[in-house]
Amino acid sequence: MSWKKRTPTRLWRSEPEELDIKYEEPEVQGTAAQEYYRKLLEESSLEPELLRMPGKENIKLEASLMRFLPLYREDSDHKLLVLTDPQDKNKILSIYLHSSWWLIEDVVKTANPSRESLMQVQTHAERIVLFVLNGIVFGMQERNMTCDALFVPHSKEEHAKIFWKTGEAAAFYTVKLKGSLCDGYTSQCYLLPVLDTMFVQKKFRRCGLGTKMLQDFCQMFAREDALGLSFPISTGMFRVCQKFLETHPEEQPRLWEVEAPGDWSQRVNIWLKIKLDQSLSKKVDLSCHVEKFQDDASGKSNEEKMNQRSGRLPNRRASAEERKEFNHKLEEAVHPWLRVEERGIQDPAKAQQDLRVKKRLCSGEPSETPKHFKAMP
């Protein structure tokens, strides 16, 4: 590889259509990045080149601002050279690809008109786009630090689809296929297809992309009796599920919130969970309204009311018979197919397991213990 002498006046700026034209083998790309970085270290005394940032000051291309990130989980051979913000080392500004620096917003763009709607990730370049959407756009730019779980980097063979919209990678979702290993540490395999991760860029939200990806997932495994979504499901994803299941009632018996590997003791029906949550919320709101009316009618002081109340609990606890009657009516009202005897479960142990899950949900108890997501390196 030949290198030109760097000059302080040279500015790096790439065009998005170049990503569609050029292709390099992963090994060639990695070697080029390593060589470029080594050259920077050797010529550290020279005036650095500059990266042009639209609407911002130009960034000096110094080795101290660069680092290598693993492209795949559990694979240290494939890495990307990235440039960090001088003011915030946790913010990534650009990636070194095809012997040039690419701004993050350019990496996820395309000039290929055939790239539209959902397309399965197949090429190395598409794996890079998936990494940028997952690890940088979501993980570092748009993730709610207090609410959103951090997705770990995807594996090299991850089954994934990217949603292309108006020349840009707008969203993605990934799937754990039935029979695939749960992780690299056990021999357990997934017992059903599981939608594992999903993300939509903020500027493309409220356009129905989430429901379209969920529908695509269901259609892709149309012959499966049960499909999973990885536990825990976020509040936003529950809203997507509710909207989708209200317009596609035929999918209500098939979608489950699951923990790996997804046996019956690790599943909770999503539609049942949505309906139970709605019913319990209405019951609590009604109890609070009745409590306030009773307090006002009794003429109690504010101090007496505060002593009597505990959070949002009603004045009088429901009796065991009342709770039993409420739970029974709720199960009957949600949907007839949710009854165990109509689901066709022949195994008594499985039937009892499902009944215990229902009872926990009806009583307001959590169905599972939340799992912890590993932080991305």
N, C-alpha and C positions, 0 to 999 in steps of 0.2 A: 504494500500500500504506500503510495506517495503522498506526502504532506506538503502543503504550501505554507510559507512563513506567514504567521498571523500578524495582522496589522491592527492598530487601535481603531481604525475607521470602518472596519468591516462589521456589518450588522446582519444578524441571523433573522430570517423570517421565512416561514414555509407557507405553502399554499395547500388547502385541504385536498384538492384533487390529486395531488401527488401520491397520497396513500393508496388510491385505487389503482394506480398505474404500476408503481414499483412493488416488487416482492423480493424478499431475501429469506433464505433459510434461517431458522432460529439460531443455529450455530454461527453462521456468518455474521448475523446481526449482533450477537453477543460478543464475538471477537472484535468487531469494529468498535463497539462501545468501550471495551477494555483498552484497546489500543489508543483510542481518543483520550481517555482518562489518563493513561500513562503518559501520553505526550504533554498533557496539561501540567502534570506534576514535574516533568523534566524542564518545561519552559515557564515555570512559575515566576521567574524574574521579569519576563516580558510583559508588556502592556496587554491586558486581557481583551478579548473580543467582547462585543456587546450583543445582547438579545433585545430586540425592539419589542416593547410592550405597548399595545394600543392604549392611548390615553394615560399612560404612566411613564415614569422615568425608565430609561434603558437599564437593563440588568447586566452586570459584569459576569462573564462566564469564567468563574474561578472554581478550582477544584474543591475549595473549602465549602462551597455551596452545593456540591453534588454528592449523591449517594446512590447505591444500587439497591433496588427493591426486588424481592422474589416475585416472579410472574405467577407461579402456581404454588398451591399449598403442598407441603412435603416434597418440594423439588427445589434444590438449591442450585441446579445447573443453569436454569433460565432466569436471567435477571435483566431489569431495565435500568438504564442510567437516567436519573431524574435531576432536575434543577430545583432547588428550594428557594423560597423567598428570603432575602437577607434580613427582613424584619421579623419573620416567623418561619423557623426551620421546619415546622410541621405542615406548612403550606407548600404544595408542589405547583410550580409554574409551567414546567416544560419537560418533555421527554425526548431523549436522543434516539432517533429512528432514521434509517436510510441515510446515515452520515449527515444528518441535519437535526436542528432543534425544532420540535413541534410544540406549539402552545396546546394546553389541555383541550380548549374548545375546538381546535382544529383536528385533533386526533379522532374525535367522535363524529366528524362530519364526512360526507361523501358527495361526490359529484356524479355518481353512477345512478341514473334514473330508475334502474331496475331494483335498487334497494329501497323497498317500500313495504311497510307493514312488518309482520313477524317473519324472521328468517333464522334458521338454525345456525348456530356458531360452528364453523367447520375449519376455516383457515387460521394460520398463525396470526395474521393481522386482525382477524375478528376476535381472537382470544385477547389481544392487546386492548381492543375497544372494550371488551367485557371487563377486563381488569381496571381500566380507567373509570368506567361507570361505577363499578363496585367499590374499588379501593380508594379512588380519589374524589370523584364527583359526590358519591354518597358518603363514603367513609370520612372524608376530610372537609368537604364544602357544605353539604346540605343536611347532614345527619343531626337530628335533635339529640344532644348529648344526654339529656335526662330521660328521654322516652324511647328512642330507637336503639335496638340491639345492633351491635356491630357485626357485619358479616365477615367471616374469615375469607382469605383468598380462596378461589375455587380451584379444584383439582385440574390436572391437565386434560382429563377425559370427561370433565363435567358436561352433562347434557344441558345445553342452554340455548335460549332463543333471544335475539335482540329485536326490539320493535323500532324500525326505522320510520321516521316521519319527517317529511319536508327536508330531506337531505341530511338528517342528523339522527344519531342513535339516541332515541328518546327514553327507552326503558328496556328492561330485560327481566327474564325469570329463568330459574334453573330447577332441574328435576332430579331427584334420586330415583333411579329406575328400580323396579321390582327385581329382587335377586342380587342387587349390587351391595357391596360391603358397606356397613354403616360407618366404619372408620378403619384406620390402618392398625388398630391395636387389638381388635377382636375378630372372631370369625362370623359374627352375626351379620345377617343380610336383611335388607328391607323386605317386608312381607307384602307390600303394596306400593304403587307409584306414589311419590310424595313431592309436592311442590315445595321446594326448600327455601328459596329466596326470591324476592320480587322487589323491583325498585322502578319508580317513575321520576324523572327529573321534575323539579318544581314547576318549571315553565310549561311543562306538558301535562300537568295535572288538571283534573276536572274536565278531561276530554274523553273519558271512558276507556282509557288504555288498560287500567287495572282489570276491569270486567272483561275486556276483550282477551287479555292474556289468560284469565281464569277460564273463560269459555274455550279457548284454544287447548288448554291443559285437559279439560274434560273431553273434548272431541278427540284428542290424540290417544286417549285411553278409553274409548267408548265401550269396549267389551269388558272392562274391569267392573266388578261389583262394588268396589270401594276404592276411593282415592283419598290421599292424605294431604294436609298442609302442616308444615313443621310447627311444633309447639315451641315457644309461645307465639300466638298470633297477635299482632299489634292491633291497637284500636282502629287505626286507619284501614287495616286489612279486613277487620271484622265488618266495617262499613261496606267495603267492596263485596265481601261475601254476602251480606244481607241484600244488597241491591241485586246481585247476580241471582241469588236463590229465589228472590221474589218474582223475578221475570223468567226463571227456569226452574219451576217447581219439580220437574222430573229429576233434577240433580240433588234435591234435598236429602234423599236417603244415602247418597254416595259420598258426600264430602265429610271428612272427619279431621279433627285436630289430633295429631298423633305425635308421640315420642318414638324414637327409633328403638327397636326395629318395626314397631307398629302392630303388635298383637292386640287382641281384644281388650286386654287390661290397660292398654296404653292409648285407647281411642275415646274421643268424646264427639258425638255428632254435632256439627257446627250449627245446623239449623235448630236443633233442640236447644243448644246453648243460647242462641240468639233469642228464641221465644221465651225461655225461662228467665233470662235476664230482663226482658221487657215486662213479663208478668210480675216478677219480684219487685221491679222498680215501681210499677203501678201500685202494688200492695203497700210498699213503704210510703209512697206519696200520700195514699189514702189514709194510712194510719197517722201520719203527721198532721193531716188536715183535721181528722177526728180529734186528735189530741189537743190541737189548738182550740177547736170549738169547745171542748169540754173545759179547758182551762179558763177560757174567756167567760163561759157560763158560770163557773164556780166562783169567779171573782178572786182567784188566788193571786198573791203578790208575785212579782217577778222572781224573788228569791225562792219562794216555794216552788214555782214552776221549774227553776233551774235545778233544785234539789231532786225534783221528781223525774226530770228527764235525764236520759243517758244517751248522748248522741242523737240518733234519729229513731230510737226505739219507741214504740207506743207505750201508753200508760199501763195497759194490761197485756201480759204475755199471752199469746194464744195457747189454748190447751192442747194436749197431745192429740185429742180427737179432732180438733179444728185443723191442726197442722196436717194430720193424716188426710182429712177430707179435701183440704186445699191442694195437697200434692197429687191426690188421686184425680181430681178434676182437671188439674193443670196438665197431667200426662195425657188424659183423654182428649183435651182440647187442642193440644199442640198439633198432632197429626196421627191418624190411625196406624200408619206403618211403623210408628215408633214403639208400638206395643211388642213385647218380646215374642209372644206367641205368634204374631203375624209376620215377624221378620224371618221366621223359619229356622231359628237357632235350635239345634237339636241337643247340643251339649249343655247339660244342666249347669255345669260350672261357669260356662260362658254366659248363660242367661242370668245367673246370680251376679256375675261380675258387672254386666250391663245395668242391672237393677241397682247395684250399689253406686255406680257412677251417677245414675239418675237421682238417687236420693241425696247424694252429696251436692249435686247442682241445685236441687229443689230447696235444700236447707241453706243454700248460700255459701257452702264451703268450697274451697278450691278443689278442682278435680285432679290436678297433678302438682308436683313440686317443680317450680320453674328451673330450667337448666341455665347454665352460665355460658355465655359466648366468649370465646377466646379473643383477646385483642389482636389486631393485625400488627405484625412486626414492622 
